[in-house]
Amino acid sequence: MEAVAGDIMEAGLRMMTARTDGRLRSQFIKAALDIQPAIGMAVYAVDATGRVLMPLASDSTMPAGRLPQLALGLDKRPPAAILALQRQNAYCHGKATFGDDEALRKSLFETHGRLLAFRLDAGVNADAKTGFRPGAGIAFFNVRALPDTGLSQKAAALSWLFQAFIALRPLIDAFANRAIDQTGKRAEDGWKRINDALSERLVGQSPQMSNLRSQIARYASRDYAVLLEGETGTGKELAARALHRLSPRKDKAFIAENCAAIPESLMESELFGYEKGAFTGADAPREGLIKKADGGTLFLDEIGDLPPALQAKLLRVLQERKLRPLGADTEHDVDFRLITATHCDLKAAVGQGTFRADLYHRIAQLAIKLPPLRDREGDIAYLAQYFLAEIAAREDEPVKAFTAEAMAELQTHTFPGNVRELQNFLLRCVLLARDEAEISLAQLREAHASMIAGTAPAAVDAPDDADAAQGGLREMVGKAEADILARCFRRFHGNQAEMALALDVPRRTLSRKLARHGICAGEESITETEREEV
């Protein structure tokens, strides 16, 4: 045992020299395999809900991102190995009568062998139902031959190593995030390059945006579910796309949908898909959004609007990694990363009973808070210059600027609609300034007044009482909508990007309305940045 103690102390010292999360995992796995030689190894940790085992590290024969989640027994019967480890510190395949050990081993390892597992804690503060506490771990080994003795000593050594690994991870994250070398200068270690690359889309020079970009860079490579929290217009979809673009799934599909934009009656078929004949009108099978995201990333905005019945169904997909379309008799394996977003307080919704607590904990394994524009120091002036230059480039016109007094007043505005509202506001200012090189204080105030009134810079006429008397309310509203769209179409020469901003509606909604009223679409001029609603 003295030799083992010396080995783990040496391993602990090696782990303390790691400066990246990948290097720390590598040192941890190497040390664990020194204690228990094997042809494969996978380490799991109990998540914050205490209900599920999440893959944490592996020896790369099966990457951790491909390992399945494992149940602890609250939702369904766990594998025999996990049942045994609720009561003991080590478990060997073949020493129990349960027959699902081989199925578990095959789900973790690609080569032949026997299953050996160790509990990686002392059982303190364990949950009465599952036998594990959040943060506890299990190490699974694929071995050629099962050891006869020394299991208790190995379990103790592996537990010590695991606790050291867990304790060191926040320090490694802090080192990587700050990237400060011994001289006090920023180290050139890739985080700065990632931050610079992200700044091209997550526009802003404030400390809040720099911290946001660093957080996205750190979370992107970790294949956990991410919850993006922030007010409307803060750029949640843009952050989701950045997480996907920097992840190992970057070459696969990124599927985005707003739960609030799908009628509740269609939401289940949109998410899960359906088979031919599943319901009236289902003339052919159709893949749902979850299946389309297989191998890639699924982004669900406004997740708080998901109906309770579908919350339960989505939770099951996340737990089992299996999908059953409407009308189907069989399930299909799915592998995707889920990113969700909300502008509401989901914790409060959980307390009120309108959002499932278990789903909340599953989708919020990692959380990112997007700062509102009013809290981003100095970014209003910076973004104003950025978007004015973008508008000028799109219209092939000289770049306009604010007068000094107009810029000073601009920075006092709160912009409750955040960056999206600022974009709309700047377009109004440009339209009001016409051929002038500068936007004056008077023009800024006029644009602000039109925003408060909820009108475009030049208001359209409402239908009079005589028009209103012709037909019902629906027909009257339709005529008024068609008239507004036609006027706006002429004003912006069919440019749907500017029309959407002036009318303050999503561009896809605008396109549908133009088609419904038979108003021809103009040239496509919307940029990727606009599409992602920075």
Summary of the structure (lengths in Angstrom):
residues: 534
radius of gyration: 28.2
end to end distance: 58.5
largest distance: 97.1
contacts: 1652
relative contact order: 0.07
helix: 48%
strand: 13%
